[in-house]
């Protein structure tokens, strides 16, 4: 797997002059010409990428799936994510690409909080679709970052990272808007989500596959784990793991109240490897141990 380790190397692969700043750059996609290079057939960037694309054509392979570029979308890529490009059918269109190296975050609060922005691990088909006003807001920020790259002094890092943080916070807001405005599609997804959970327990997958996981649900719904959790949080107030715990407790209460199975047997039936883990979760969620809950019913 080819690695693009520096901002300068990325610029060269796009036929661009050297960046003004070695650790951060705003690229105008209309100025890019991809160099025919084997690196595009499979590569990872060692830096963060935020792409605001308009009217781009072509396909990108992200993980194991291909996605068409769309127009007027914002997408995010964290360092070390596997990608490939089909240069034969590639046109950049217009837009901007913000790239910044993790080293640029050192000794700044954003270094500790950037992982809280889950959209860096969304799949490409889960990109943010922007309104004209939203797009203008983000382009204004990108242009401020680009201009600041010309002035490298002791204030540069703080000013640029404050702008990046502003862009990320706007993106959080815009994603929440997208989750809400796509109400019909998301309602169908929520119904399917509940069905997949019920099917997992009804088919007794816990016996062979163990505890239901966030990754299993996301895979069944063809979504990235973080996108699914963020969507659920907006619509239900709970993330995916919280929904799983809620279902586990409901199933546990059902078995405690309607069967004579021991606590250990119930724990294993629900997919827990250790009964103590089940008891700990049950008490955390109900303020009662499984035995105390069963005794309360008698």
N, C-alpha and C positions, 0 to 999 in steps of 0.2 A: 504494500500500500504506500503510495506516494504521500509525503507530508509537505505542505507549504508552511514553512515555519515563521516567515517574517512578512511584514507588510510590504517591504521592498520587493521580495520575491513575487508576491501576488501582483504588484504593480507591473513587473516585467512580463508576467504571463498574460496581462491584459494590454500590453503595448503602451503602457502609461509611463510618464517620467517618474523619477524618484519622488516619494512622498515628502511633504514638508516636515512631517513629524515621523520618527521611526516606529512609533507605537500606536498611532491612530491616524485614520485617513477617511475622508469623504470622497467617494468616487462617483463621477457623473457617468452613468451607464452608456449614454449616447456617445461617449468618447472612447469606449472600450473596443479593442480588436483582439479577439482571443488568438493567441499563438497556438499553432498546431503542435501540440505536445502530448506525449503519452500520459502526462500527469493527470489530464482531465478524465481519463478512463476509469480512474479510481483514486480518490485523494481524500485527505483530511486537512482542514485548516487548523492551525494552532491558535486561532484567535476567534473572537466573537464577530458575527456578521449580522447586520440588520439591513434588509433589502426592501426598498420601496420601489416597486416595479410598475410600469405602465406599458401596456401593449407589447409585452415581451412575448416571443414565440419560441417554441422548442420544448424539450423535455429535460427534466433533471431526475436522476435516480437518487433516492434518499433512502438509505437502508436497503430494503429488498423491493421497493415499489417505485414505479415511474409516475410522475405527476406532470401535467401540463402547466406551464406558466399561465397565469391569469393577468388581467390588467387591473391597476388600481389596488394592489394588495401589498401588505407588509408582512414579511416573514423573518424569522429569527433562527440563527444557528449558533450553537455553543461550540467551543473548541472540541476537536477530535471526533466529530461526527462524520461518518463515511458518506461520501457523495461521488457522483460521476456526472459528466455532461456529454451530450451528443452534439458535437460541434458541427456536424453535417446539417443539422436542422436548427441551428441556433441563431437567433437575432436578439440582441439585448433590449431593443426598444428604448424607452426613456425611463428615467428615474435615478435613484441614488442608492449607493451602497456604503453604509457606515461600517468600518472594520476597526477593531481595537484589540490589542494584545492584553492577555491577563496581567502581564507585568505593569501595564499602565494603571491598574487598580491598586497596586501595592500601597499599603499604609493609608488607604482611604476606606471609609465606611462601606462603600459600594462593593468592595472585595468580599465582605461578609454577608451582604444582602442580595447580591445579584442572583444567587441560586433560588431566591424566593420568587423570582419572575419565571413562572412555570412555562411560559410560552417559548423559552429557549429550547425546550425538548418536545415541542409540538411537532407533528409531521407537517410536511410542506402543504398538503391538501387542507390543513387546518389554519391556513394563513388568515390574517386579519383583512377583511374587506373594508376599505375606507370610503367615507363620504368625501365630497370635494372640500368641505370645510376642515374635516379631520386631516386630510392630506396636506392642505395648506399649512396647518398648524405644525405638522411634523417637518415639512420642508423648511419652514422658517428656522426650526431648531437645527436641522442639518446644516443649513447655510451658516448659522452662527458658529457651529463647531468647525466647519471648514475654514472660516475666517480666522478663528482663534488659533488654528494650527500654524498660522503665519507668525505668531508671536510666542516663541518658546522662551518662557522665563519661569520664575518661581510660582507664578499664579496660574500658569497654563493648565496644569493637571486639575486643580480645583474647579476652574471655570468650565473646562470641557466636561469633566465628570458630572458636574451639576446639571449641565445640559443633557447629557446622556441619561441621567436619573430622571429628569423631567420627561424625556421622550418615553422612557420605560413606564412611568406612572400614567402618562397619557394613554399608552398602549393598554395598560390594565383597564382603564376606563372604557376605551373603545371596544375591547374584547367583551366586557360585561354588556355593553350595548349590543354587540353582535349576538351574544347568547340570548338576549331578550327579544331582539327583533326577528330572529329566526324561530319564532315561537312554534309554528306548526311542525317544522322538521324536528325541533328539539322535544316536543311533546311525544312524537312517535318514538324518538330515541329513548326517552324516559320509560315509556311503556315496554319497549324491548329490553331495556336494562333490568327492569323488575322481572321480566319473563326469563331472562338468562339466569338470574339468581335463583328463581323458583325451580327452573329446570335442573340446575346443579344439585340442589338438595333432593328433588323428587327422583332424579335418576341415580341417586346415591353415589355421586362422583366422589364424595368425601372418603369413601372406603378405599378407593384406588388412587385418588389424586391428593388427598389431604385437604387442608383448609382452603376455602375459596380465597383467591387473591385478586388484587387490583389488576395485575397484568393479565390474568385470565379474562376478566370482564372486558377490559379495554380491547384485547385481541378479538373477542367475540363480536364486539361492536365496531371493529375496524377504526379505532381511535387510539391516539397515544394516551398513556396513563394520566399524564398531567392535564391534558385537554379535557378528558372525561371528568376528572376530579374538579377542575375549575368550573366546568359547565354545571355539574351537579351542585356545587356550592352556591352558584348564582340562583339556581332554580329551587333548591330544596334547603339550603342553609347547611348542608352536610357534604363532606367530600366522599369519595368512593369507599375508603377504609371505614369511615363512620357508618355508612350504609351496610357494609358487610357485618360490622359488629352488631348493629341493630337487628339484622336478620338472624345472626347467631344467637343472640339473647332471646329473641322470640321463639326460635326453634328449641332452645334449651328449656325455656319455661314450659313449652308444650310437652316436652318429654318428661320433665320433672313432675308435671301435674297429671299426666294421663298414662304414664307407664311406671313399672316397678324397676326400671333399669337403674343400676347404681350410678353414682356421679362419674366414676371412671368410665363406665360403658357409654354414658352420654357424651363424655368428652371425646372419646375415640370415634363415636358415631358422627360427631360434628366435624371431624378432621384434625383434632388436636393430637399432637404426638405425646404430650404430657398433660395429665389431668390437672396438675397444679396450675398450668397456664390457663386452662379453662376456668378454674375456680377463681383465679386472680381477676380475669376479665369480667366474669359474672358479678363478683363483688364490687368491682370498680363501677360497673354500669347500674347496679341495682341497690348497692349498699347492704346487700345480704349475701351470705354464702349460699351455694346451691342447696346444701342441707337445710339451712335456715329457711330458705324460700319454700322448700317442700314441706317442712314442718308447719309453716305458717298456714298452709292450705288444709291441714288436717285438724 
